Amino acid sequence: MTNSGHSNTKRSFWFSQVQKQIFVISVALKTLLHYHAETIVSFTT
């Protein structure tokens, strides 16, 4: 019983870590895309 509880805690901890990674990556991608779009606009105009 305690073993399953431990693995469940481990899984939820891993899941929260993955969510953090996804959040950081998405923010970085948005920033890069925004910067890239501005660069393209400045080149074309």
Secondary structure as UniProt FT lines:
FT   HELIX           2..44
//
